[in-house]
Amino acid sequence: MAKEKQTTSERLESLFQEVVETRENAEKLERKSVKLAVQEGWSWARIAKQLGVSRQAVHKKYAKDYKKKK
């Protein structure tokens, strides 16, 4: 028996699921990259430039995860 053709609605649901999964994967990759960059001593400005965002944006999003312990 041949596979039934997806309806437009089913195709859209599938596409949106792919979008969600892609966002989640991109977020994980960004977090890993920022963690490594911070460990390597990169400045927030340098990290921000690589991500195509402002220094303030990347600092706000990640700095709390990398506060220096006293």
CHARMM-style PDB file with segment names, atoms N, HN, CA, C and O in Angstrom:
ATOM      1  N   MET     1       0.844  -1.188   0.000  1.00  0.00      PROA
ATOM      2  CA  MET     1       0.000   0.000   0.000  1.00  0.00      PROA
ATOM      3  C   MET     1       0.880   1.239   0.000  1.00  0.00      PROA
ATOM      4  O   MET     1       1.845   1.321   0.761  1.00  0.00      PROA
ATOM      5  N   ALA     2       0.554   2.191  -0.843  1.00  0.00      PROA
ATOM      6  HN  ALA     2      -0.230   2.125  -1.461  1.00  0.00      PROA
ATOM      7  CA  ALA     2       1.345   3.421  -0.958  1.00  0.00      PROA
ATOM      8  C   ALA     2       1.111   4.330   0.251  1.00  0.00      PROA
ATOM      9  O   ALA     2       0.027   4.350   0.834  1.00  0.00      PROA
ATOM     10  N   LYS     3       2.141   5.068   0.605  1.00  0.00      PROA
ATOM     11  HN  LYS     3       3.021   5.051   0.131  1.00  0.00      PROA
ATOM     12  CA  LYS     3       2.043   6.015   1.714  1.00  0.00      PROA
ATOM     13  C   LYS     3       1.085   7.140   1.333  1.00  0.00      PROA
ATOM     14  O   LYS     3       1.160   7.704   0.241  1.00  0.00      PROA
ATOM     15  N   GLU     4       0.182   7.449   2.265  1.00  0.00      PROA
ATOM     16  HN  GLU     4       0.121   6.991   3.151  1.00  0.00      PROA
ATOM     17  CA  GLU     4      -0.776   8.522   1.994  1.00  0.00      PROA
ATOM     18  C   GLU     4      -0.075   9.875   1.989  1.00  0.00      PROA
ATOM     19  O   GLU     4       0.855  10.118   2.758  1.00  0.00      PROA
ATOM     20  N   LYS     5      -0.540  10.736   1.111  1.00  0.00      PROA
ATOM     21  HN  LYS     5      -1.295  10.538   0.486  1.00  0.00      PROA
ATOM     22  CA  LYS     5       0.021  12.074   1.002  1.00  0.00      PROA
ATOM     23  C   LYS     5      -0.432  12.918   2.195  1.00  0.00      PROA
ATOM     24  O   LYS     5      -1.598  12.884   2.589  1.00  0.00      PROA
ATOM     25  N   GLN     6       0.520  13.682   2.766  1.00  0.00      PROA
ATOM     26  HN  GLN     6       1.467  13.710   2.446  1.00  0.00      PROA
ATOM     27  CA  GLN     6       0.186  14.555   3.892  1.00  0.00      PROA
ATOM     28  C   GLN     6      -0.715  15.688   3.431  1.00  0.00      PROA
ATOM     29  O   GLN     6      -0.588  16.200   2.319  1.00  0.00      PROA
ATOM     30  N   THR     7      -1.624  16.063   4.313  1.00  0.00      PROA
ATOM     31  HN  THR     7      -1.728  15.647   5.217  1.00  0.00      PROA
ATOM     32  CA  THR     7      -2.434  17.244   4.035  1.00  0.00      PROA
ATOM     33  C   THR     7      -1.569  18.475   4.275  1.00  0.00      PROA
ATOM     34  O   THR     7      -0.505  18.387   4.889  1.00  0.00      PROA
ATOM     35  N   THR     8      -2.021  19.592   3.800  1.00  0.00      PROA
ATOM     36  HN  THR     8      -2.885  19.663   3.302  1.00  0.00      PROA
ATOM     37  CA  THR     8      -1.288  20.843   4.015  1.00  0.00      PROA
ATOM     38  C   THR     8      -1.140  21.120   5.506  1.00  0.00      PROA
ATOM     39  O   THR     8      -0.076  21.542   5.956  1.00  0.00      PROA
ATOM     40  N   SER     9      -2.179  20.890   6.257  1.00  0.00      PROA
ATOM     41  HN  SER     9      -3.044  20.547   5.892  1.00  0.00      PROA
ATOM     42  CA  SER     9      -2.141  21.128   7.697  1.00  0.00      PROA
ATOM     43  C   SER     9      -1.116  20.220   8.375  1.00  0.00      PROA
ATOM     44  O   SER     9      -0.366  20.664   9.245  1.00  0.00      PROA
ATOM     45  N   GLU    10      -1.086  18.953   7.975  1.00  0.00      PROA
ATOM     46  HN  GLU    10      -1.695  18.592   7.268  1.00  0.00      PROA
ATOM     47  CA  GLU    10      -0.103  18.023   8.542  1.00  0.00      PROA
ATOM     48  C   GLU    10       1.317  18.440   8.176  1.00  0.00      PROA
ATOM     49  O   GLU    10       2.224  18.354   9.003  1.00  0.00      PROA
ATOM     50  N   ARG    11       1.505  18.883   6.959  1.00  0.00      PROA
ATOM     51  HN  ARG    11       0.768  18.952   6.288  1.00  0.00      PROA
ATOM     52  CA  ARG    11       2.828  19.338   6.501  1.00  0.00      PROA
ATOM     53  C   ARG    11       3.265  20.564   7.301  1.00  0.00      PROA
ATOM     54  O   ARG    11       4.424  20.667   7.702  1.00  0.00      PROA
ATOM     55  N   LEU    12       2.333  21.492   7.531  1.00  0.00      PROA
ATOM     56  HN  LEU    12       1.392  21.408   7.204  1.00  0.00      PROA
ATOM     57  CA  LEU    12       2.665  22.680   8.317  1.00  0.00      PROA
ATOM     58  C   LEU    12       3.045  22.311   9.747  1.00  0.00      PROA
ATOM     59  O   LEU    12       3.998  22.859  10.301  1.00  0.00      PROA
ATOM     60  N   GLU    13       2.302  21.386  10.342  1.00  0.00      PROA
ATOM     61  HN  GLU    13       1.527  20.941   9.893  1.00  0.00      PROA
ATOM     62  CA  GLU    13       2.633  20.944  11.700  1.00  0.00      PROA
ATOM     63  C   GLU    13       4.033  20.347  11.736  1.00  0.00      PROA
ATOM     64  O   GLU    13       4.797  20.602  12.667  1.00  0.00      PROA
ATOM     65  N   SER    14       4.362  19.570  10.747  1.00  0.00      PROA
ATOM     66  HN  SER    14       3.742  19.363   9.991  1.00  0.00      PROA
ATOM     67  CA  SER    14       5.686  18.963  10.657  1.00  0.00      PROA
ATOM     68  C   SER    14       6.773  20.033  10.502  1.00  0.00      PROA
ATOM     69  O   SER    14       7.821  19.963  11.144  1.00  0.00      PROA
ATOM     70  N   LEU    15       6.515  21.002   9.660  1.00  0.00      PROA
ATOM     71  HN  LEU    15       5.664  21.058   9.138  1.00  0.00      PROA
ATOM     72  CA  LEU    15       7.481  22.080   9.448  1.00  0.00      PROA
ATOM     73  C   LEU    15       7.704  22.889  10.731  1.00  0.00      PROA
ATOM     74  O   LEU    15       8.840  23.226  11.066  1.00  0.00      PROA
ATOM     75  N   PHE    16       6.631  23.195  11.438  1.00  0.00      PROA
ATOM     76  HN  PHE    16       5.708  22.921  11.167  1.00  0.00      PROA
ATOM     77  CA  PHE    16       6.782  23.947  12.685  1.00  0.00      PROA
ATOM     78  C   PHE    16       7.540  23.137  13.735  1.00  0.00      PROA
ATOM     79  O   PHE    16       8.310  23.702  14.513  1.00  0.00      PROA
ATOM     80  N   GLN    17       7.334  21.840  13.766  1.00  0.00      PROA
ATOM     81  HN  GLN    17       6.709  21.381  13.134  1.00  0.00      PROA
ATOM     82  CA  GLN    17       8.091  20.992  14.687  1.00  0.00      PROA
ATOM     83  C   GLN    17       9.583  21.052  14.353  1.00  0.00      PROA
ATOM     84  O   GLN    17      10.424  21.106  15.250  1.00  0.00      PROA
ATOM     85  N   GLU    18       9.900  21.042  13.076  1.00  0.00      PROA
ATOM     86  HN  GLU    18       9.217  20.998  12.347  1.00  0.00      PROA
ATOM     87  CA  GLU    18      11.299  21.177  12.652  1.00  0.00      PROA
ATOM     88  C   GLU    18      11.872  22.510  13.089  1.00  0.00      PROA
ATOM     89  O   GLU    18      13.028  22.576  13.507  1.00  0.00      PROA
ATOM     90  N   VAL    19      11.093  23.568  13.001  1.00  0.00      PROA
ATOM     91  HN  VAL    19      10.154  23.515  12.661  1.00  0.00      PROA
ATOM     92  CA  VAL    19      11.540  24.897  13.441  1.00  0.00      PROA
ATOM     93  C   VAL    19      11.879  24.871  14.932  1.00  0.00      PROA
ATOM     94  O   VAL    19      12.927  25.371  15.341  1.00  0.00      PROA
ATOM     95  N   VAL    20      11.001  24.294  15.734  1.00  0.00      PROA
ATOM     96  HN  VAL    20      10.150  23.888  15.401  1.00  0.00      PROA
ATOM     97  CA  VAL    20      11.218  24.216  17.181  1.00  0.00      PROA
ATOM     98  C   VAL    20      12.487  23.421  17.482  1.00  0.00      PROA
ATOM     99  O   VAL    20      13.308  23.851  18.291  1.00  0.00      PROA
ATOM    100  N   GLU    21      12.652  22.281  16.846  1.00  0.00      PROA
ATOM    101  HN  GLU    21      11.985  21.931  16.188  1.00  0.00      PROA
ATOM    102  CA  GLU    21      13.839  21.453  17.070  1.00  0.00      PROA
ATOM    103  C   GLU    21      15.114  22.176  16.640  1.00  0.00      PROA
ATOM    104  O   GLU    21      16.141  22.076  17.312  1.00  0.00      PROA
ATOM    105  N   THR    22      15.053  22.896  15.538  1.00  0.00      PROA
ATOM    106  HN  THR    22      14.219  22.978  14.992  1.00  0.00      PROA
ATOM    107  CA  THR    22      16.211  23.646  15.063  1.00  0.00      PROA
ATOM    108  C   THR    22      16.587  24.746  16.050  1.00  0.00      PROA
ATOM    109  O   THR    22      17.766  24.948  16.339  1.00  0.00      PROA
ATOM    110  N   ARG    23      15.586  25.457  16.566  1.00  0.00      PROA
ATOM    111  HN  ARG    23      14.628  25.293  16.331  1.00  0.00      PROA
ATOM    112  CA  ARG    23      15.855  26.493  17.571  1.00  0.00      PROA
ATOM    113  C   ARG    23      16.517  25.904  18.809  1.00  0.00      PROA
ATOM    114  O   ARG    23      17.482  26.461  19.332  1.00  0.00      PROA
ATOM    115  N   GLU    24      15.987  24.769  19.275  1.00  0.00      PROA
ATOM    116  HN  GLU    24      15.203  24.317  18.850  1.00  0.00      PROA
ATOM    117  CA  GLU    24      16.551  24.133  20.469  1.00  0.00      PROA
ATOM    118  C   GLU    24      17.998  23.715  20.232  1.00  0.00      PROA
ATOM    119  O   GLU    24      18.849  23.897  21.102  1.00  0.00      PROA
ATOM    120  N   ASN    25      18.278  23.157  19.064  1.00  0.00      PROA
ATOM    121  HN  ASN    25      17.587  23.009  18.357  1.00  0.00      PROA
ATOM    122  CA  ASN    25      19.647  22.760  18.737  1.00  0.00      PROA
ATOM    123  C   ASN    25      20.571  23.957  18.609  1.00  0.00      PROA
ATOM    124  O   ASN    25      21.717  23.913  19.058  1.00  0.00      PROA
ATOM    125  N   ALA    26      20.080  25.024  18.001  1.00  0.00      PROA
ATOM    126  HN  ALA    26      19.149  25.061  17.637  1.00  0.00      PROA
ATOM    127  CA  ALA    26      20.887  26.239  17.860  1.00  0.00      PROA
ATOM    128  C   ALA    26      21.202  26.838  19.230  1.00  0.00      PROA
ATOM    129  O   ALA    26      22.317  27.307  19.458  1.00  0.00      PROA
ATOM    130  N   GLU    27      20.241  26.825  20.130  1.00  0.00      PROA
ATOM    131  HN  GLU    27      19.335  26.444  19.944  1.00  0.00      PROA
ATOM    132  CA  GLU    27      20.448  27.353  21.483  1.00  0.00      PROA
ATOM    133  C   GLU    27      21.510  26.536  22.218  1.00  0.00      PROA
ATOM    134  O   GLU    27      22.379  27.098  22.884  1.00  0.00      PROA
ATOM    135  N   LYS    28      21.439  25.211  22.096  1.00  0.00      PROA
ATOM    136  HN  LYS    28      20.734  24.754  21.555  1.00  0.00      PROA
ATOM    137  CA  LYS    28      22.451  24.356  22.734  1.00  0.00      PROA
ATOM    138  C   LYS    28      23.842  24.639  22.173  1.00  0.00      PROA
ATOM    139  O   LYS    28      24.809  24.743  22.928  1.00  0.00      PROA
ATOM    140  N   LEU    29      23.941  24.763  20.864  1.00  0.00      PROA
ATOM    141  HN  LEU    29      23.155  24.679  20.251  1.00  0.00      PROA
ATOM    142  CA  LEU    29      25.225  25.037  20.224  1.00  0.00      PROA
ATOM    143  C   LEU    29      25.766  26.394  20.648  1.00  0.00      PROA
ATOM    144  O   LEU    29      26.963  26.533  20.904  1.00  0.00      PROA
ATOM    145  N   GLU    30      24.893  27.398  20.724  1.00  0.00      PROA
ATOM    146  HN  GLU    30      23.922  27.285  20.516  1.00  0.00      PROA
ATOM    147  CA  GLU    30      25.321  28.728  21.155  1.00  0.00      PROA
ATOM    148  C   GLU    30      25.846  28.677  22.586  1.00  0.00      PROA
ATOM    149  O   GLU    30      26.901  29.241  22.876  1.00  0.00      PROA
ATOM    150  N   ARG    31      25.126  28.010  23.480  1.00  0.00      PROA
ATOM    151  HN  ARG    31      24.269  27.552  23.244  1.00  0.00      PROA
ATOM    152  CA  ARG    31      25.566  27.910  24.882  1.00  0.00      PROA
ATOM    153  C   ARG    31      26.924  27.224  24.996  1.00  0.00      PROA
ATOM    154  O   ARG    31      27.788  27.677  25.746  1.00  0.00      PROA
ATOM    155  N   LYS    32      27.113  26.132  24.254  1.00  0.00      PROA
ATOM    156  HN  LYS    32      26.411  25.764  23.645  1.00  0.00      PROA
ATOM    157  CA  LYS    32      28.402  25.440  24.267  1.00  0.00      PROA
ATOM    158  C   LYS    32      29.512  26.361  23.765  1.00  0.00      PROA
ATOM    159  O   LYS    32      30.597  26.408  24.346  1.00  0.00      PROA
ATOM    160  N   SER    33      29.240  27.083  22.697  1.00  0.00      PROA
ATOM    161  HN  SER    33      28.360  27.045  22.226  1.00  0.00      PROA
ATOM    162  CA  SER    33      30.234  27.972  22.099  1.00  0.00      PROA
ATOM    163  C   SER    33      30.599  29.106  23.043  1.00  0.00      PROA
ATOM    164  O   SER    33      31.773  29.443  23.191  1.00  0.00      PROA
ATOM    165  N   VAL    34      29.597  29.692  23.678  1.00  0.00      PROA
ATOM    166  HN  VAL    34      28.643  29.418  23.558  1.00  0.00      PROA
ATOM    167  CA  VAL    34      29.860  30.786  24.625  1.00  0.00      PROA
ATOM    168  C   VAL    34      30.657  30.256  25.809  1.00  0.00      PROA
ATOM    169  O   VAL    34      31.597  30.910  26.262  1.00  0.00      PROA
ATOM    170  N   LYS    35      30.297  29.091  26.313  1.00  0.00      PROA
ATOM    171  HN  LYS    35      29.533  28.560  25.945  1.00  0.00      PROA
ATOM    172  CA  LYS    35      31.026  28.511  27.447  1.00  0.00      PROA
ATOM    173  C   LYS    35      32.499  28.337  27.107  1.00  0.00      PROA
ATOM    174  O   LYS    35      33.367  28.711  27.896  1.00  0.00      PROA
ATOM    175  N   LEU    36      32.784  27.776  25.948  1.00  0.00      PROA
ATOM    176  HN  LEU    36      32.079  27.472  25.307  1.00  0.00      PROA
ATOM    177  CA  LEU    36      34.165  27.572  25.531  1.00  0.00      PROA
ATOM    178  C   LEU    36      34.891  28.903  25.353  1.00  0.00      PROA
ATOM    179  O   LEU    36      36.040  29.049  25.771  1.00  0.00      PROA
ATOM    180  N   ALA    37      34.225  29.863  24.738  1.00  0.00      PROA
ATOM    181  HN  ALA    37      33.292  29.744  24.398  1.00  0.00      PROA
ATOM    182  CA  ALA    37      34.843  31.173  24.522  1.00  0.00      PROA
ATOM    183  C   ALA    37      35.184  31.844  25.855  1.00  0.00      PROA
ATOM    184  O   ALA    37      36.260  32.422  26.008  1.00  0.00      PROA
ATOM    185  N   VAL    38      34.269  31.765  26.809  1.00  0.00      PROA
ATOM    186  HN  VAL    38      33.395  31.296  26.685  1.00  0.00      PROA
ATOM    187  CA  VAL    38      34.522  32.349  28.139  1.00  0.00      PROA
ATOM    188  C   VAL    38      35.706  31.635  28.788  1.00  0.00      PROA
ATOM    189  O   VAL    38      36.584  32.281  29.361  1.00  0.00      PROA
ATOM    190  N   GLN    39      35.732  30.324  28.702  1.00  0.00      PROA
ATOM    191  HN  GLN    39      35.019  29.799  28.237  1.00  0.00      PROA
ATOM    192  CA  GLN    39      36.850  29.556  29.271  1.00  0.00      PROA
ATOM    193  C   GLN    39      38.184  29.930  28.624  1.00  0.00      PROA
ATOM    194  O   GLN    39      39.231  29.884  29.271  1.00  0.00      PROA
ATOM    195  N   GLU    40      38.139  30.297  27.355  1.00  0.00      PROA
ATOM    196  HN  GLU    40      37.289  30.334  26.829  1.00  0.00      PROA
ATOM    197  CA  GLU    40      39.343  30.701  26.625  1.00  0.00      PROA
ATOM    198  C   GLU    40      39.704  32.169  26.844  1.00  0.00      PROA
ATOM    199  O   GLU    40      40.698  32.657  26.307  1.00  0.00      PROA
ATOM    200  N   GLY    41      38.895  32.867  27.631  1.00  0.00      PROA
ATOM    201  HN  GLY    41      38.087  32.471  28.067  1.00  0.00      PROA
ATOM    202  CA  GLY    41      39.204  34.256  27.967  1.00  0.00      PROA
ATOM    203  C   GLY    41      38.698  35.298  26.989  1.00  0.00      PROA
ATOM    204  O   GLY    41      39.126  36.452  27.038  1.00  0.00      PROA
ATOM    205  N   TRP    42      37.810  34.918  26.115  1.00  0.00      PROA
ATOM    206  HN  TRP    42      37.463  33.981  26.075  1.00  0.00      PROA
ATOM    207  CA  TRP    42      37.265  35.891  25.176  1.00  0.00      PROA
ATOM    208  C   TRP    42      36.433  36.925  25.917  1.00  0.00      PROA
ATOM    209  O   TRP    42      35.786  36.617  26.918  1.00  0.00      PROA
ATOM    210  N   SER    43      36.455  38.143  25.421  1.00  0.00      PROA
ATOM    211  HN  SER    43      36.981  38.393  24.608  1.00  0.00      PROA
ATOM    212  CA  SER    43      35.630  39.212  25.990  1.00  0.00      PROA
ATOM    213  C   SER    43      34.193  39.055  25.511  1.00  0.00      PROA
ATOM    214  O   SER    43      33.920  38.396  24.508  1.00  0.00      PROA
ATOM    215  N   TRP    44      33.275  39.681  26.260  1.00  0.00      PROA
ATOM    216  HN  TRP    44      33.496  40.217  27.075  1.00  0.00      PROA
ATOM    217  CA  TRP    44      31.872  39.666  25.836  1.00  0.00      PROA
ATOM    218  C   TRP    44      31.722  40.354  24.481  1.00  0.00      PROA
ATOM    219  O   TRP    44      30.889  39.950  23.670  1.00  0.00      PROA
ATOM    220  N   ALA    45      32.513  41.375  24.236  1.00  0.00      PROA
ATOM    221  HN  ALA    45      33.190  41.702  24.895  1.00  0.00      PROA
ATOM    222  CA  ALA    45      32.443  42.077  22.951  1.00  0.00      PROA
ATOM    223  C   ALA    45      32.844  41.152  21.800  1.00  0.00      PROA
ATOM    224  O   ALA    45      32.213  41.157  20.743  1.00  0.00      PROA
ATOM    225  N   ARG    46      33.881  40.372  22.012  1.00  0.00      PROA
ATOM    226  HN  ARG    46      34.393  40.368  22.870  1.00  0.00      PROA
ATOM    227  CA  ARG    46      34.335  39.452  20.960  1.00  0.00      PROA
ATOM    228  C   ARG    46      33.303  38.354  20.706  1.00  0.00      PROA
ATOM    229  O   ARG    46      33.017  38.014  19.558  1.00  0.00      PROA
ATOM    230  N   ILE    47      32.751  37.810  21.777  1.00  0.00      PROA
ATOM    231  HN  ILE    47      32.983  38.087  22.709  1.00  0.00      PROA
ATOM    232  CA  ILE    47      31.714  36.783  21.629  1.00  0.00      PROA
ATOM    233  C   ILE    47      30.505  37.372  20.905  1.00  0.00      PROA
ATOM    234  O   ILE    47      29.966  36.761  19.982  1.00  0.00      PROA
ATOM    235  N   ALA    48      30.088  38.554  21.326  1.00  0.00      PROA
ATOM    236  HN  ALA    48      30.526  39.051  22.075  1.00  0.00      PROA
ATOM    237  CA  ALA    48      28.931  39.210  20.712  1.00  0.00      PROA
ATOM    238  C   ALA    48      29.137  39.430  19.221  1.00  0.00      PROA
ATOM    239  O   ALA    48      28.224  39.221  18.423  1.00  0.00      PROA
ATOM    240  N   LYS    49      30.342  39.853  18.850  1.00  0.00      PROA
ATOM    241  HN  LYS    49      31.084  40.023  19.499  1.00  0.00      PROA
ATOM    242  CA  LYS    49      30.628  40.082  17.431  1.00  0.00      PROA
ATOM    243  C   LYS    49      30.449  38.798  16.632  1.00  0.00      PROA
ATOM    244  O   LYS    49      29.894  38.822  15.533  1.00  0.00      PROA
ATOM    245  N   GLN    50      30.913  37.682  17.172  1.00  0.00      PROA
ATOM    246  HN  GLN    50      31.364  37.662  18.065  1.00  0.00      PROA
ATOM    247  CA  GLN    50      30.781  36.406  16.477  1.00  0.00      PROA
ATOM    248  C   GLN    50      29.321  35.967  16.354  1.00  0.00      PROA
ATOM    249  O   GLN    50      28.944  35.311  15.382  1.00  0.00      PROA
ATOM    250  N   LEU    51      28.503  36.333  17.344  1.00  0.00      PROA
ATOM    251  HN  LEU    51      28.809  36.866  18.133  1.00  0.00      PROA
ATOM    252  CA  LEU    51      27.083  35.969  17.319  1.00  0.00      PROA
ATOM    253  C   LEU    51      26.224  36.971  16.554  1.00  0.00      PROA
ATOM    254  O   LEU    51      25.056  36.706  16.270  1.00  0.00      PROA
ATOM    255  N   GLY    52      26.805  38.117  16.225  1.00  0.00      PROA
ATOM    256  HN  GLY    52      27.754  38.331  16.455  1.00  0.00      PROA
ATOM    257  CA  GLY    52      26.052  39.134  15.497  1.00  0.00      PROA
ATOM    258  C   GLY    52      25.048  39.874  16.357  1.00  0.00      PROA
ATOM    259  O   GLY    52      23.996  40.301  15.881  1.00  0.00      PROA
ATOM    260  N   VAL    53      25.388  40.021  17.644  1.00  0.00      PROA
ATOM    261  HN  VAL    53      26.242  39.675  18.031  1.00  0.00      PROA
ATOM    262  CA  VAL    53      24.524  40.743  18.580  1.00  0.00      PROA
ATOM    263  C   VAL    53      25.374  41.759  19.344  1.00  0.00      PROA
ATOM    264  O   VAL    53      26.594  41.804  19.190  1.00  0.00      PROA
ATOM    265  N   SER    54      24.716  42.569  20.166  1.00  0.00      PROA
ATOM    266  HN  SER    54      23.725  42.533  20.291  1.00  0.00      PROA
ATOM    267  CA  SER    54      25.458  43.553  20.949  1.00  0.00      PROA
ATOM    268  C   SER    54      26.135  42.889  22.148  1.00  0.00      PROA
ATOM    269  O   SER    54      25.717  41.823  22.601  1.00  0.00      PROA
ATOM    270  N   ARG    55      27.175  43.529  22.647  1.00  0.00      PROA
ATOM    271  HN  ARG    55      27.514  44.394  22.279  1.00  0.00      PROA
ATOM    272  CA  ARG    55      27.863  43.050  23.837  1.00  0.00      PROA
ATOM    273  C   ARG    55      26.893  42.968  25.003  1.00  0.00      PROA
ATOM    274  O   ARG    55      26.922  42.022  25.789  1.00  0.00      PROA
ATOM    275  N   GLN    56      26.028  43.980  25.102  1.00  0.00      PROA
ATOM    276  HN  GLN    56      26.004  44.749  24.463  1.00  0.00      PROA
ATOM    277  CA  GLN    56      25.056  44.007  26.189  1.00  0.00      PROA
ATOM    278  C   GLN    56      24.106  42.811  26.123  1.00  0.00      PROA
ATOM    279  O   GLN    56      23.763  42.223  27.149  1.00  0.00      PROA
ATOM    280  N   ALA    57      23.689  42.461  24.920  1.00  0.00      PROA
ATOM    281  HN  ALA    57      23.967  42.939  24.087  1.00  0.00      PROA
ATOM    282  CA  ALA    57      22.748  41.337  24.755  1.00  0.00      PROA
ATOM    283  C   ALA    57      23.374  40.020  25.190  1.00  0.00      PROA
ATOM    284  O   ALA    57      22.750  39.242  25.911  1.00  0.00      PROA
ATOM    285  N   VAL    58      24.598  39.768  24.759  1.00  0.00      PROA
ATOM    286  HN  VAL    58      25.106  40.400  24.174  1.00  0.00      PROA
ATOM    287  CA  VAL    58      25.238  38.501  25.112  1.00  0.00      PROA
ATOM    288  C   VAL    58      25.594  38.478  26.599  1.00  0.00      PROA
ATOM    289  O   VAL    58      25.503  37.434  27.246  1.00  0.00      PROA
ATOM    290  N   HSD    59      25.994  39.614  27.131  1.00  0.00      PROA
ATOM    291  HN  HSD    59      26.068  40.461  26.606  1.00  0.00      PROA
ATOM    292  CA  HSD    59      26.324  39.688  28.560  1.00  0.00      PROA
ATOM    293  C   HSD    59      25.080  39.431  29.401  1.00  0.00      PROA
ATOM    294  O   HSD    59      25.124  38.675  30.371  1.00  0.00      PROA
ATOM    295  N   LYS    60      23.987  40.056  29.030  1.00  0.00      PROA
ATOM    296  HN  LYS    60      23.951  40.670  28.242  1.00  0.00      PROA
ATOM    297  CA  LYS    60      22.728  39.880  29.777  1.00  0.00      PROA
ATOM    298  C   LYS    60      22.283  38.418  29.756  1.00  0.00      PROA
ATOM    299  O   LYS    60      21.809  37.896  30.765  1.00  0.00      PROA
ATOM    300  N   LYS    61      22.437  37.763  28.613  1.00  0.00      PROA
ATOM    301  HN  LYS    61      22.822  38.187  27.793  1.00  0.00      PROA
ATOM    302  CA  LYS    61      21.967  36.391  28.456  1.00  0.00      PROA
ATOM    303  C   LYS    61      22.847  35.376  29.190  1.00  0.00      PROA
ATOM    304  O   LYS    61      22.339  34.381  29.707  1.00  0.00      PROA
ATOM    305  N   TYR    62      24.166  35.617  29.241  1.00  0.00      PROA
ATOM    306  HN  TYR    62      24.579  36.425  28.821  1.00  0.00      PROA
ATOM    307  CA  TYR    62      25.077  34.588  29.734  1.00  0.00      PROA
ATOM    308  C   TYR    62      25.913  34.935  30.961  1.00  0.00      PROA
ATOM    309  O   TYR    62      26.408  34.024  31.625  1.00  0.00      PROA
ATOM    310  N   ALA    63      26.087  36.188  31.283  1.00  0.00      PROA
ATOM    311  HN  ALA    63      25.685  36.928  30.743  1.00  0.00      PROA
ATOM    312  CA  ALA    63      27.027  36.554  32.348  1.00  0.00      PROA
ATOM    313  C   ALA    63      26.700  35.894  33.680  1.00  0.00      PROA
ATOM    314  O   ALA    63      27.608  35.521  34.423  1.00  0.00      PROA
ATOM    315  N   LYS    64      25.428  35.746  33.988  1.00  0.00      PROA
ATOM    316  HN  LYS    64      24.690  36.048  33.384  1.00  0.00      PROA
ATOM    317  CA  LYS    64      25.055  35.131  35.282  1.00  0.00      PROA
ATOM    318  C   LYS    64      25.578  33.708  35.398  1.00  0.00      PROA
ATOM    319  O   LYS    64      25.799  33.216  36.505  1.00  0.00      PROA
ATOM    320  N   ASP    65      25.777  33.044  34.262  1.00  0.00      PROA
ATOM    321  HN  ASP    65      25.598  33.444  33.363  1.00  0.00      PROA
ATOM    322  CA  ASP    65      26.292  31.672  34.276  1.00  0.00      PROA
ATOM    323  C   ASP    65      27.801  31.610  34.499  1.00  0.00      PROA
ATOM    324  O   ASP    65      28.347  30.547  34.794  1.00  0.00      PROA
ATOM    325  N   TYR    66      28.478  32.765  34.357  1.00  0.00      PROA
ATOM    326  HN  TYR    66      28.034  33.629  34.117  1.00  0.00      PROA
ATOM    327  CA  TYR    66      29.942  32.760  34.403  1.00  0.00      PROA
ATOM    328  C   TYR    66      30.509  33.779  35.373  1.00  0.00      PROA
ATOM    329  O   TYR    66      31.624  34.264  35.180  1.00  0.00      PROA
ATOM    330  N   LYS    67      29.757  34.109  36.410  1.00  0.00      PROA
ATOM    331  HN  LYS    67      28.852  33.715  36.566  1.00  0.00      PROA
ATOM    332  CA  LYS    67      30.267  35.036  37.416  1.00  0.00      PROA
ATOM    333  C   LYS    67      31.477  34.403  38.087  1.00  0.00      PROA
ATOM    334  O   LYS    67      31.484  33.212  38.396  1.00  0.00      PROA
ATOM    335  N   LYS    68      32.497  35.222  38.303  1.00  0.00      PROA
ATOM    336  HN  LYS    68      32.491  36.189  38.052  1.00  0.00      PROA
ATOM    337  CA  LYS    68      33.716  34.726  38.950  1.00  0.00      PROA
ATOM    338  C   LYS    68      33.426  34.417  40.405  1.00  0.00      PROA
ATOM    339  O   LYS    68      32.806  35.202  41.121  1.00  0.00      PROA
ATOM    340  N   LYS    69      33.889  33.259  40.816  1.00  0.00      PROA
ATOM    341  HN  LYS    69      34.392  32.621  40.234  1.00  0.00      PROA
ATOM    342  CA  LYS    69      33.735  32.851  42.208  1.00  0.00      PROA
ATOM    343  C   LYS    69      34.871  33.449  43.025  1.00  0.00      PROA
ATOM    344  O   LYS    69      36.030  33.423  42.610  1.00  0.00      PROA
ATOM    345  N   LYS    70      34.526  33.987  44.192  1.00  0.00      PROA
ATOM    346  HN  LYS    70      33.585  34.008  44.529  1.00  0.00      PROA
ATOM    347  CA  LYS    70      35.559  34.584  45.058  1.00  0.00      PROA
ATOM    348  C   LYS    70      36.009  33.631  46.112  1.00  0.00      PROA
ATOM    349  OT1 LYS    70      36.871  33.969  46.924  1.00  0.00      PROA
TER     350      LYS     70
END
